[in-house]
Amino acid sequence: MTKLLHATFGAMALAMTALPAFAGDPAAGEAAFTSQCQNCHNVTNDAGEVLAGRPNMRTGPNLYGVIGRQAGSLDGFRYGASLVDAGTAGLVWAEDDLVPYLLDPTTFLRETLDERRARSQMSFRVRDEATARDIIAFLTQFSEVEEDAEGES
Ligand code: HEC
């Protein structure tokens, strides 16, 4: 019986890890973006309309279309060398990379590049994973991948 239970729980755990990570809540993400990100970033579409944040905010790169974009690749933004290197090495922003990046950008770049001295020029960290996923869900609305995401949530 115990064995069977273990087997059952084992299978459940496996099934759960096989599921895609839970999706964040875009409305909560918008609020978190407003309080945590817009001091440095905005979301401006190709027509120049500011869809989130404030106009003329250039401390951080425009986050319009960031999901699915090569890291460190926006024309005209002066990125740090490590982020550019990560992009050149093949990093294209997806939720699974953005979560650890937002929680700790420098550690993420060190691990991604396997380079102890790598560092991020983004001096900000999101405090918890759920908030990071909410913000990513919000940003996904301004990215090409939107069509692929399931419409639920
Ligand atoms: C204090 C200013 C600041 C804050 C606050 C900030 N960022 Fe950044 N962010 C930057 C800078 C500067 C960069 C460029 C980093 C580099 O070149 O290493 C950046 C880079 C990024 C990138 C990579 C973009 C790309 O083109 O590769 C993402 C994604 C990002 N930030 C998301 C966020 C989110 C989401 C928040 C809010 C939770 C946030 N940032 C808060 C300054 C900030």
Backbone and ligand atoms as CSV (ligand in chain L), in Angstrom:
chain,resi,resn,atom,element,x,y,z
A,1,MET,N,N,0.829,-1.214,0.000
A,1,MET,CA,C,0.000,0.000,0.000
A,1,MET,C,C,0.863,1.264,0.000
A,2,THR,N,N,1.838,1.298,0.935
A,2,THR,CA,C,2.716,2.471,0.969
A,2,THR,C,C,3.429,2.617,-0.368
A,3,LYS,N,N,3.849,1.453,-0.860
A,3,LYS,CA,C,4.563,1.493,-2.143
A,3,LYS,C,C,3.687,2.090,-3.240
A,4,LEU,N,N,2.442,1.614,-3.214
A,4,LEU,CA,C,1.518,2.082,-4.232
A,4,LEU,C,C,1.327,3.595,-4.116
A,5,LEU,N,N,1.175,4.023,-2.844
A,5,LEU,CA,C,1.017,5.464,-2.619
A,5,LEU,C,C,2.212,6.224,-3.156
A,6,HIS,N,N,3.395,5.698,-2.825
A,6,HIS,CA,C,4.604,6.367,-3.310
A,6,HIS,C,C,4.609,6.452,-4.816
A,7,ALA,N,N,4.202,5.322,-5.418
A,7,ALA,CA,C,4.197,5.303,-6.873
A,7,ALA,C,C,3.222,6.350,-7.404
A,8,THR,N,N,2.061,6.414,-6.740
A,8,THR,CA,C,1.059,7.379,-7.195
A,8,THR,C,C,1.568,8.805,-7.075
A,9,PHE,N,N,2.136,9.097,-5.879
A,9,PHE,CA,C,2.635,10.468,-5.707
A,9,PHE,C,C,3.782,10.757,-6.657
A,10,GLY,N,N,4.606,9.737,-6.867
A,10,GLY,CA,C,5.717,9.916,-7.797
A,10,GLY,C,C,5.197,10.290,-9.168
A,11,ALA,N,N,4.176,9.566,-9.601
A,11,ALA,CA,C,3.620,9.828,-10.919
A,11,ALA,C,C,3.001,11.220,-10.965
A,12,MET,N,N,2.324,11.586,-9.864
A,12,MET,CA,C,1.724,12.924,-9.838
A,12,MET,C,C,2.793,14.002,-9.930
A,13,ALA,N,N,3.873,13.799,-9.176
A,13,ALA,CA,C,4.935,14.796,-9.188
A,13,ALA,C,C,5.504,14.912,-10.600
A,14,LEU,N,N,5.685,13.769,-11.238
A,14,LEU,CA,C,6.200,13.781,-12.601
A,14,LEU,C,C,5.254,14.526,-13.518
A,15,ALA,N,N,3.968,14.211,-13.390
A,15,ALA,CA,C,2.978,14.852,-14.244
A,15,ALA,C,C,3.015,16.362,-14.023
A,16,MET,N,N,3.179,16.768,-12.764
A,16,MET,CA,C,3.189,18.204,-12.489
A,16,MET,C,C,4.412,18.879,-13.073
A,17,THR,N,N,5.566,18.225,-12.984
A,17,THR,CA,C,6.748,18.886,-13.528
A,17,THR,C,C,6.687,18.909,-15.051
A,18,ALA,N,N,5.916,17.989,-15.625
A,18,ALA,CA,C,5.829,17.960,-17.079
A,18,ALA,C,C,4.926,19.082,-17.606
A,19,LEU,N,N,4.042,19.584,-16.740
A,19,LEU,CA,C,3.172,20.674,-17.180
A,19,LEU,C,C,3.994,21.934,-17.411
A,20,PRO,N,N,3.559,22.777,-18.314
A,20,PRO,CA,C,4.269,24.049,-18.463
A,20,PRO,C,C,4.120,24.852,-17.176
A,21,ALA,N,N,5.100,25.702,-16.883
A,21,ALA,CA,C,5.039,26.509,-15.677
A,21,ALA,C,C,3.736,27.301,-15.671
A,22,PHE,N,N,3.178,27.501,-14.503
A,22,PHE,CA,C,1.896,28.207,-14.433
A,22,PHE,C,C,2.057,29.613,-15.004
A,23,ALA,N,N,1.024,30.067,-15.680
A,23,ALA,CA,C,1.105,31.378,-16.305
A,23,ALA,C,C,0.789,32.465,-15.291
A,24,GLY,N,N,1.409,33.605,-15.460
A,24,GLY,CA,C,1.152,34.714,-14.560
A,24,GLY,C,C,-0.140,35.421,-14.912
A,25,ASP,N,N,-0.479,36.395,-14.091
A,25,ASP,CA,C,-1.700,37.166,-14.265
A,25,ASP,C,C,-1.333,38.547,-14.822
A,26,PRO,N,N,-1.743,38.820,-16.068
A,26,PRO,CA,C,-1.313,40.071,-16.704
A,26,PRO,C,C,-1.778,41.334,-15.982
A,27,ALA,N,N,-2.943,41.290,-15.348
A,27,ALA,CA,C,-3.422,42.496,-14.652
A,27,ALA,C,C,-2.535,42.796,-13.447
A,28,ALA,N,N,-2.200,41.743,-12.692
A,28,ALA,CA,C,-1.275,41.932,-11.570
A,28,ALA,C,C,0.087,42.363,-12.106
A,29,GLY,N,N,0.434,41.822,-13.274
A,29,GLY,CA,C,1.714,42.176,-13.889
A,29,GLY,C,C,1.780,43.640,-14.287
A,30,GLU,N,N,0.659,44.171,-14.739
A,30,GLU,CA,C,0.635,45.587,-15.116
A,30,GLU,C,C,0.895,46.461,-13.891
A,31,ALA,N,N,0.250,46.113,-12.776
A,31,ALA,CA,C,0.457,46.890,-11.547
A,31,ALA,C,C,1.910,46.792,-11.098
A,32,ALA,N,N,2.477,45.595,-11.196
A,32,ALA,CA,C,3.872,45.417,-10.778
A,32,ALA,C,C,4.811,46.161,-11.730
A,33,PHE,N,N,4.481,46.157,-13.019
A,33,PHE,CA,C,5.306,46.902,-13.985
A,33,PHE,C,C,5.313,48.381,-13.612
A,34,THR,N,N,4.118,48.888,-13.311
A,34,THR,CA,C,3.996,50.311,-12.984
A,34,THR,C,C,4.820,50.664,-11.752
A,35,SER,N,N,4.789,49.805,-10.751
A,35,SER,CA,C,5.520,50.173,-9.541
A,35,SER,C,C,6.999,49.804,-9.608
A,36,GLN,N,N,7.362,48.772,-10.382
A,36,GLN,CA,C,8.749,48.296,-10.307
A,36,GLN,C,C,9.589,48.552,-11.549
A,37,CYS,N,N,8.992,48.635,-12.712
A,37,CYS,CA,C,9.790,48.660,-13.939
A,37,CYS,C,C,9.796,50.009,-14.632
A,38,GLN,N,N,8.714,50.779,-14.496
A,38,GLN,CA,C,8.606,51.953,-15.352
A,38,GLN,C,C,9.510,53.102,-14.936
A,39,ASN,N,N,10.221,52.962,-13.831
A,39,ASN,CA,C,11.240,53.965,-13.527
A,39,ASN,C,C,12.390,53.889,-14.527
A,40,CYS,N,N,12.497,52.783,-15.214
A,40,CYS,CA,C,13.598,52.634,-16.169
A,40,CYS,C,C,13.144,52.201,-17.562
A,41,HIS,N,N,12.011,51.566,-17.666
A,41,HIS,CA,C,11.573,51.012,-18.956
A,41,HIS,C,C,10.210,51.566,-19.347
A,42,ASN,N,N,9.944,51.557,-20.657
A,42,ASN,CA,C,8.558,51.672,-21.090
A,42,ASN,C,C,8.322,50.656,-22.190
A,43,VAL,N,N,7.086,50.649,-22.693
A,43,VAL,CA,C,6.710,49.758,-23.795
A,43,VAL,C,C,6.187,50.673,-24.895
A,44,THR,N,N,6.930,50.792,-25.959
A,44,THR,CA,C,6.590,51.698,-27.057
A,44,THR,C,C,6.542,50.906,-28.353
A,45,ASN,N,N,5.418,50.960,-29.048
A,45,ASN,CA,C,5.321,50.156,-30.282
A,45,ASN,C,C,6.059,50.821,-31.443
A,46,ASP,N,N,6.068,50.145,-32.582
A,46,ASP,CA,C,6.834,50.634,-33.720
A,46,ASP,C,C,6.321,51.974,-34.234
A,47,ALA,N,N,5.028,52.258,-33.963
A,47,ALA,CA,C,4.464,53.536,-34.383
A,47,ALA,C,C,4.804,54.661,-33.395
A,48,GLY,N,N,5.524,54.313,-32.320
A,48,GLY,CA,C,5.922,55.327,-31.358
A,48,GLY,C,C,4.906,55.580,-30.262
A,49,GLU,N,N,3.843,54.779,-30.217
A,49,GLU,CA,C,2.863,54.953,-29.138
A,49,GLU,C,C,3.378,54.294,-27.865
A,50,VAL,N,N,3.307,55.016,-26.769
A,50,VAL,CA,C,3.737,54.476,-25.480
A,50,VAL,C,C,2.575,53.685,-24.884
A,51,LEU,N,N,2.727,52.372,-24.812
A,51,LEU,CA,C,1.636,51.504,-24.370
A,51,LEU,C,C,1.693,51.227,-22.872
A,52,ALA,N,N,2.846,51.414,-22.278
A,52,ALA,CA,C,2.981,51.246,-20.824
A,52,ALA,C,C,4.183,52.067,-20.384
A,53,GLY,N,N,4.070,52.628,-19.200
A,53,GLY,CA,C,5.153,53.458,-18.687
A,53,GLY,C,C,5.084,54.864,-19.253
A,54,ARG,N,N,6.167,55.595,-19.106
A,54,ARG,CA,C,6.202,57.004,-19.479
A,54,ARG,C,C,7.014,57.222,-20.747
A,55,PRO,N,N,6.677,58.298,-21.498
A,55,PRO,CA,C,7.448,58.596,-22.703
A,55,PRO,C,C,8.907,58.928,-22.363
A,56,ASN,N,N,9.765,58.802,-23.339
A,56,ASN,CA,C,11.160,59.213,-23.202
A,56,ASN,C,C,11.878,58.586,-22.029
A,57,MET,N,N,11.538,57.351,-21.733
A,57,MET,CA,C,12.226,56.650,-20.652
A,57,MET,C,C,13.280,55.764,-21.302
A,58,ARG,N,N,14.534,56.131,-21.125
A,58,ARG,CA,C,15.584,55.408,-21.852
A,58,ARG,C,C,16.639,54.818,-20.942
A,59,THR,N,N,16.385,54.791,-19.655
A,59,THR,CA,C,17.369,54.184,-18.749
A,59,THR,C,C,17.521,52.704,-19.081
A,60,GLY,N,N,16.401,52.042,-19.325
A,60,GLY,CA,C,16.416,50.645,-19.744
A,60,GLY,C,C,15.817,50.553,-21.143
A,61,PRO,N,N,16.088,49.457,-21.845
A,61,PRO,CA,C,15.576,49.294,-23.211
A,61,PRO,C,C,14.047,49.189,-23.260
A,62,ASN,N,N,13.493,49.630,-24.380
A,62,ASN,CA,C,12.063,49.481,-24.665
A,62,ASN,C,C,11.702,47.994,-24.589
A,63,LEU,N,N,10.654,47.680,-23.836
A,63,LEU,CA,C,10.298,46.264,-23.662
A,63,LEU,C,C,9.182,45.815,-24.606
A,64,TYR,N,N,8.864,46.634,-25.600
A,64,TYR,CA,C,7.886,46.193,-26.596
A,64,TYR,C,C,8.481,45.019,-27.380
A,65,GLY,N,N,7.778,43.913,-27.415
A,65,GLY,CA,C,8.254,42.766,-28.193
A,65,GLY,C,C,9.445,42.045,-27.581
A,66,VAL,N,N,9.684,42.276,-26.287
A,66,VAL,CA,C,10.915,41.711,-25.707
A,66,VAL,C,C,10.887,40.178,-25.670
A,67,ILE,N,N,9.684,39.610,-25.516
A,67,ILE,CA,C,9.626,38.149,-25.479
A,67,ILE,C,C,9.741,37.624,-26.900
A,68,GLY,N,N,10.732,36.788,-27.112
A,68,GLY,CA,C,11.025,36.321,-28.458
A,68,GLY,C,C,12.115,37.141,-29.133
A,69,ARG,N,N,12.605,38.165,-28.431
A,69,ARG,CA,C,13.676,39.006,-28.988
A,69,ARG,C,C,15.025,38.515,-28.476
A,70,GLN,N,N,16.025,38.615,-29.323
A,70,GLN,CA,C,17.381,38.263,-28.879
A,70,GLN,C,C,17.792,39.218,-27.762
A,71,ALA,N,N,18.367,38.673,-26.703
A,71,ALA,CA,C,18.792,39.504,-25.569
A,71,ALA,C,C,19.816,40.538,-26.025
A,72,GLY,N,N,19.693,41.729,-25.474
A,72,GLY,CA,C,20.690,42.771,-25.733
A,72,GLY,C,C,20.781,43.208,-27.172
A,73,SER,N,N,19.678,43.183,-27.901
A,73,SER,CA,C,19.782,43.392,-29.356
A,73,SER,C,C,19.029,44.610,-29.875
A,74,LEU,N,N,18.417,45.393,-28.987
A,74,LEU,CA,C,17.632,46.520,-29.490
A,74,LEU,C,C,18.560,47.606,-30.031
A,75,ASP,N,N,18.322,48.018,-31.267
A,75,ASP,CA,C,19.154,49.042,-31.901
A,75,ASP,C,C,19.128,50.339,-31.106
A,76,GLY,N,N,20.269,50.911,-30.906
A,76,GLY,CA,C,20.317,52.229,-30.296
A,76,GLY,C,C,20.375,52.221,-28.786
A,77,PHE,N,N,20.242,51.058,-28.142
A,77,PHE,CA,C,20.378,51.034,-26.689
A,77,PHE,C,C,21.778,50.562,-26.322
A,78,ARG,N,N,22.398,51.245,-25.379
A,78,ARG,CA,C,23.760,50.885,-24.977
A,78,ARG,C,C,23.720,49.855,-23.859
A,79,TYR,N,N,23.713,48.609,-24.262
A,79,TYR,CA,C,23.680,47.507,-23.292
A,79,TYR,C,C,25.054,47.284,-22.692
A,80,GLY,N,N,25.069,46.581,-21.567
A,80,GLY,CA,C,26.325,46.091,-21.029
A,80,GLY,C,C,26.835,44.940,-21.903
A,81,ALA,N,N,28.143,44.716,-21.872
A,81,ALA,CA,C,28.750,43.706,-22.733
A,81,ALA,C,C,28.209,42.305,-22.439
A,82,SER,N,N,27.933,41.998,-21.171
A,82,SER,CA,C,27.523,40.633,-20.833
A,82,SER,C,C,26.180,40.273,-21.471
A,83,LEU,N,N,25.247,41.222,-21.454
A,83,LEU,CA,C,23.930,40.929,-22.033
A,83,LEU,C,C,24.042,40.764,-23.545
A,84,VAL,N,N,24.868,41.592,-24.165
A,84,VAL,CA,C,25.088,41.475,-25.608
A,84,VAL,C,C,25.712,40.106,-25.916
A,85,ASP,N,N,26.696,39.709,-25.098
A,85,ASP,CA,C,27.343,38.406,-25.302
A,85,ASP,C,C,26.327,37.265,-25.196
A,86,ALA,N,N,25.438,37.372,-24.206
A,86,ALA,CA,C,24.445,36.305,-24.015
A,86,ALA,C,C,23.550,36.212,-25.252
A,87,GLY,N,N,23.171,37.361,-25.789
A,87,GLY,CA,C,22.331,37.364,-26.987
A,87,GLY,C,C,23.066,36.785,-28.184
A,88,THR,N,N,24.320,37.186,-28.339
A,88,THR,CA,C,25.112,36.681,-29.456
A,88,THR,C,C,25.293,35.169,-29.345
A,89,ALA,N,N,25.375,34.707,-28.091
A,89,ALA,CA,C,25.529,33.265,-27.868
A,89,ALA,C,C,24.218,32.512,-28.063
A,90,GLY,N,N,23.122,33.233,-28.309
A,90,GLY,CA,C,21.879,32.547,-28.642
A,90,GLY,C,C,20.715,32.775,-27.691
A,91,LEU,N,N,20.903,33.625,-26.681
A,91,LEU,CA,C,19.786,33.838,-25.745
A,91,LEU,C,C,18.683,34.667,-26.398
A,92,VAL,N,N,17.515,34.056,-26.502
A,92,VAL,CA,C,16.311,34.735,-26.986
A,92,VAL,C,C,15.336,34.711,-25.823
A,93,TRP,N,N,14.823,35.871,-25.425
A,93,TRP,CA,C,14.011,35.935,-24.209
A,93,TRP,C,C,12.742,35.106,-24.293
A,94,ALA,N,N,12.617,34.182,-23.339
A,94,ALA,CA,C,11.407,33.389,-23.160
A,94,ALA,C,C,11.131,33.394,-21.658
A,95,GLU,N,N,9.929,33.001,-21.286
A,95,GLU,CA,C,9.555,33.082,-19.876
A,95,GLU,C,C,10.563,32.390,-18.959
A,96,ASP,N,N,11.032,31.226,-19.370
A,96,ASP,CA,C,11.923,30.461,-18.502
A,96,ASP,C,C,13.278,31.124,-18.270
A,97,ASP,N,N,13.670,32.017,-19.157
A,97,ASP,CA,C,14.913,32.771,-18.927
A,97,ASP,C,C,14.621,34.067,-18.199
A,98,LEU,N,N,13.466,34.641,-18.518
A,98,LEU,CA,C,13.142,35.932,-17.913
A,98,LEU,C,C,12.907,35.822,-16.411
A,99,VAL,N,N,12.347,34.696,-15.970
A,99,VAL,CA,C,12.105,34.568,-14.530
A,99,VAL,C,C,13.426,34.682,-13.760
A,100,PRO,N,N,14.419,33.826,-14.037
A,100,PRO,CA,C,15.673,33.966,-13.270
A,100,PRO,C,C,16.388,35.290,-13.547
A,101,TYR,N,N,16.255,35.820,-14.759
A,101,TYR,CA,C,16.876,37.123,-15.047
A,101,TYR,C,C,16.290,38.194,-14.139
A,102,LEU,N,N,14.967,38.224,-14.042
A,102,LEU,CA,C,14.329,39.269,-13.233
A,102,LEU,C,C,14.616,39.091,-11.749
A,103,LEU,N,N,14.781,37.851,-11.318
A,103,LEU,CA,C,15.053,37.625,-9.894
A,103,LEU,C,C,16.482,38.015,-9.527
A,104,ASP,N,N,17.401,37.899,-10.476
A,104,ASP,CA,C,18.798,38.232,-10.191
A,104,ASP,C,C,19.589,38.311,-11.506
A,105,PRO,N,N,19.571,39.489,-12.138
A,105,PRO,CA,C,20.156,39.612,-13.482
A,105,PRO,C,C,21.638,39.223,-13.560
A,106,THR,N,N,22.425,39.646,-12.594
A,106,THR,CA,C,23.861,39.348,-12.694
A,106,THR,C,C,24.131,37.853,-12.540
A,107,THR,N,N,23.513,37.230,-11.560
A,107,THR,CA,C,23.709,35.789,-11.387
A,107,THR,C,C,23.238,35.039,-12.626
A,108,PHE,N,N,22.122,35.468,-13.189
A,108,PHE,CA,C,21.621,34.823,-14.403
A,108,PHE,C,C,22.668,34.913,-15.521
A,109,LEU,N,N,23.262,36.086,-15.707
A,109,LEU,CA,C,24.235,36.237,-16.794
A,109,LEU,C,C,25.495,35.419,-16.513
A,110,ARG,N,N,25.913,35.362,-15.243
A,110,ARG,CA,C,27.102,34.554,-14.909
A,110,ARG,C,C,26.861,33.088,-15.239
A,111,GLU,N,N,25.675,32.615,-14.900
A,111,GLU,CA,C,25.388,31.200,-15.165
A,111,GLU,C,C,25.202,30.944,-16.658
A,112,THR,N,N,24.534,31.848,-17.324
A,112,THR,CA,C,24.280,31.665,-18.753
A,112,THR,C,C,25.583,31.671,-19.544
A,113,LEU,N,N,26.473,32.582,-19.185
A,113,LEU,CA,C,27.722,32.723,-19.936
A,113,LEU,C,C,28.828,31.847,-19.349
A,114,ASP,N,N,28.566,31.262,-18.172
A,114,ASP,CA,C,29.581,30.518,-17.443
A,114,ASP,C,C,30.831,31.377,-17.276
A,115,GLU,N,N,30.596,32.571,-16.781
A,115,GLU,CA,C,31.651,33.580,-16.702
A,115,GLU,C,C,31.456,34.334,-15.383
A,116,ARG,N,N,32.380,34.126,-14.456
A,116,ARG,CA,C,32.225,34.670,-13.115
A,116,ARG,C,C,32.171,36.186,-13.069
A,117,ARG,N,N,32.808,36.809,-14.043
A,117,ARG,CA,C,32.863,38.266,-13.989
A,117,ARG,C,C,31.768,38.954,-14.794
A,118,ALA,N,N,30.901,38.146,-15.383
A,118,ALA,CA,C,29.798,38.756,-16.123
A,118,ALA,C,C,28.974,39.605,-15.164
A,119,ARG,N,N,28.436,40.695,-15.678
A,119,ARG,CA,C,27.516,41.466,-14.843
A,119,ARG,C,C,26.437,42.150,-15.661
A,120,SER,N,N,25.342,42.404,-14.947
A,120,SER,CA,C,24.225,43.070,-15.582
A,120,SER,C,C,24.278,44.546,-15.274
A,121,GLN,N,N,23.807,45.347,-16.206
A,121,GLN,CA,C,23.682,46.781,-15.930
A,121,GLN,C,C,22.294,47.113,-15.415
A,122,MET,N,N,21.474,46.105,-15.243
A,122,MET,CA,C,20.161,46.355,-14.651
A,122,MET,C,C,20.283,46.136,-13.148
A,123,SER,N,N,20.228,47.232,-12.420
A,123,SER,CA,C,20.416,47.138,-10.966
A,123,SER,C,C,19.061,47.074,-10.282
A,124,PHE,N,N,18.342,46.032,-10.571
A,124,PHE,CA,C,17.023,45.867,-9.969
A,124,PHE,C,C,16.707,44.385,-9.938
A,125,ARG,N,N,16.044,43.939,-8.883
A,125,ARG,CA,C,15.608,42.544,-8.801
A,125,ARG,C,C,14.148,42.485,-8.402
A,126,VAL,N,N,13.437,41.572,-9.021
A,126,VAL,CA,C,12.067,41.297,-8.593
A,126,VAL,C,C,12.163,40.350,-7.401
A,127,ARG,N,N,11.318,40.549,-6.415
A,127,ARG,CA,C,11.496,39.803,-5.178
A,127,ARG,C,C,11.024,38.358,-5.222
A,128,ASP,N,N,9.970,38.066,-5.988
A,128,ASP,CA,C,9.499,36.678,-5.977
A,128,ASP,C,C,9.074,36.238,-7.376
A,129,GLU,N,N,9.078,34.923,-7.540
A,129,GLU,CA,C,8.838,34.336,-8.852
A,129,GLU,C,C,7.429,34.617,-9.360
A,130,ALA,N,N,6.441,34.602,-8.469
A,130,ALA,CA,C,5.067,34.821,-8.912
A,130,ALA,C,C,4.923,36.206,-9.539
A,131,THR,N,N,5.540,37.200,-8.919
A,131,THR,CA,C,5.480,38.556,-9.474
A,131,THR,C,C,6.201,38.607,-10.816
A,132,ALA,N,N,7.332,37.938,-10.896
A,132,ALA,CA,C,8.062,37.905,-12.164
A,132,ALA,C,C,7.165,37.320,-13.259
A,133,ARG,N,N,6.468,36.238,-12.950
A,133,ARG,CA,C,5.608,35.611,-13.976
A,133,ARG,C,C,4.432,36.515,-14.343
A,134,ASP,N,N,3.907,37.244,-13.372
A,134,ASP,CA,C,2.828,38.188,-13.676
A,134,ASP,C,C,3.326,39.264,-14.653
A,135,ILE,N,N,4.497,39.798,-14.383
A,135,ILE,CA,C,5.038,40.862,-15.238
A,135,ILE,C,C,5.304,40.304,-16.637
A,136,ILE,N,N,5.805,39.086,-16.710
A,136,ILE,CA,C,6.064,38.472,-18.013
A,136,ILE,C,C,4.747,38.274,-18.770
A,137,ALA,N,N,3.705,37.871,-18.055
A,137,ALA,CA,C,2.394,37.706,-18.708
A,137,ALA,C,C,1.921,39.049,-19.264
A,138,PHE,N,N,2.169,40.109,-18.517
A,138,PHE,CA,C,1.799,41.451,-18.986
A,138,PHE,C,C,2.606,41.812,-20.243
A,139,LEU,N,N,3.912,41.580,-20.194
A,139,LEU,CA,C,4.762,41.934,-21.341
A,139,LEU,C,C,4.475,41.069,-22.562
A,140,THR,N,N,4.005,39.857,-22.324
A,140,THR,CA,C,3.690,38.960,-23.437
A,140,THR,C,C,2.604,39.569,-24.332
A,141,GLN,N,N,1.741,40.388,-23.737
A,141,GLN,CA,C,0.694,41.028,-24.532
A,141,GLN,C,C,1.261,41.967,-25.589
A,142,PHE,N,N,2.502,42.388,-25.405
A,142,PHE,CA,C,3.125,43.308,-26.356
A,142,PHE,C,C,4.213,42.612,-27.152
A,143,SER,N,N,4.074,41.291,-27.285
A,143,SER,CA,C,5.093,40.531,-28.004
A,143,SER,C,C,4.424,39.604,-28.996
A,144,GLU,N,N,5.177,39.247,-30.010
A,144,GLU,CA,C,4.659,38.391,-31.078
A,144,GLU,C,C,4.120,37.060,-30.572
A,145,VAL,N,N,4.715,36.540,-29.500
A,145,VAL,CA,C,4.341,35.215,-29.020
A,145,VAL,C,C,2.919,35.153,-28.491
A,146,GLU,N,N,2.287,36.319,-28.356
A,146,GLU,CA,C,0.938,36.370,-27.793
A,146,GLU,C,C,0.011,35.362,-28.457
A,147,GLU,N,N,0.090,35.250,-29.761
A,147,GLU,CA,C,-0.798,34.356,-30.495
A,147,GLU,C,C,-0.638,32.895,-30.056
A,148,ASP,N,N,0.575,32.529,-29.663
A,148,ASP,CA,C,0.832,31.135,-29.314
A,148,ASP,C,C,0.367,30.781,-27.906
A,149,ALA,N,N,0.267,31.783,-27.050
A,149,ALA,CA,C,-0.096,31.504,-25.663
A,149,ALA,C,C,-1.540,31.054,-25.582
A,150,GLU,N,N,-1.846,30.167,-24.660
A,150,GLU,CA,C,-3.232,29.738,-24.489
A,150,GLU,C,C,-4.046,30.924,-24.007
A,151,GLY,N,N,-5.284,30.988,-24.464
A,151,GLY,CA,C,-6.107,32.141,-24.132
A,151,GLY,C,C,-6.649,32.147,-22.719
A,152,GLU,N,N,-6.411,31.102,-21.955
A,152,GLU,CA,C,-6.988,31.069,-20.610
A,152,GLU,C,C,-6.229,31.992,-19.660
A,153,SER,N,N,-6.692,32.081,-18.452
A,153,SER,CA,C,-6.129,32.861,-17.335
A,153,SER,C,C,-6.482,34.332,-17.322
L,1,HEC,C1,C,17.009,50.876,-12.248
L,1,HEC,C2,C,16.572,50.749,-13.627
L,1,HEC,C3,C,15.835,49.473,-14.012
L,1,HEC,C4,C,14.731,48.910,-13.433
L,1,HEC,C5,C,13.953,49.405,-12.203
L,1,HEC,C6,C,14.384,47.779,-14.241
L,1,HEC,N1,N,15.267,47.642,-15.279
L,1,HEC,FE1,FE,15.246,46.207,-16.718
L,1,HEC,N2,N,16.953,46.936,-17.495
L,1,HEC,C7,C,17.613,48.066,-17.066
L,1,HEC,C8,C,18.838,48.233,-17.812
L,1,HEC,C9,C,19.857,49.365,-17.648
L,1,HEC,C10,C,18.891,47.146,-18.712
L,1,HEC,C11,C,20.032,46.795,-19.666
L,1,HEC,C12,C,20.890,45.777,-18.909
L,1,HEC,C13,C,22.263,45.488,-19.500
L,1,HEC,O1,O,22.618,46.108,-20.523
L,1,HEC,O2,O,22.954,44.633,-18.932
L,1,HEC,C14,C,17.681,46.359,-18.499
L,1,HEC,C15,C,17.375,45.214,-19.217
L,1,HEC,C16,C,16.184,44.539,-19.100
L,1,HEC,C17,C,15.794,43.435,-19.933
L,1,HEC,C18,C,16.571,42.854,-21.104
L,1,HEC,C19,C,16.084,43.542,-22.363
L,1,HEC,C20,C,16.809,43.207,-23.637
L,1,HEC,O3,O,16.601,43.955,-24.618
L,1,HEC,O4,O,17.587,42.249,-23.677
L,1,HEC,C21,C,14.555,43.044,-19.511
L,1,HEC,C22,C,13.715,41.935,-20.076
L,1,HEC,C23,C,14.207,43.894,-18.408
L,1,HEC,N3,N,15.206,44.786,-18.180
L,1,HEC,C24,C,13.010,43.814,-17.717
L,1,HEC,C25,C,12.719,44.576,-16.585
L,1,HEC,C26,C,11.498,44.420,-15.818
L,1,HEC,C27,C,10.365,43.484,-16.177
L,1,HEC,C28,C,11.581,45.283,-14.762
L,1,HEC,C29,C,10.609,45.454,-13.616
L,1,HEC,C30,C,10.432,44.301,-12.802
L,1,HEC,C31,C,12.844,45.978,-14.881
L,1,HEC,N4,N,13.493,45.531,-15.992
L,1,HEC,C32,C,13.301,46.955,-14.000
L,1,HEC,C33,C,17.213,48.905,-16.055
L,1,HEC,C34,C,16.164,48.655,-15.179
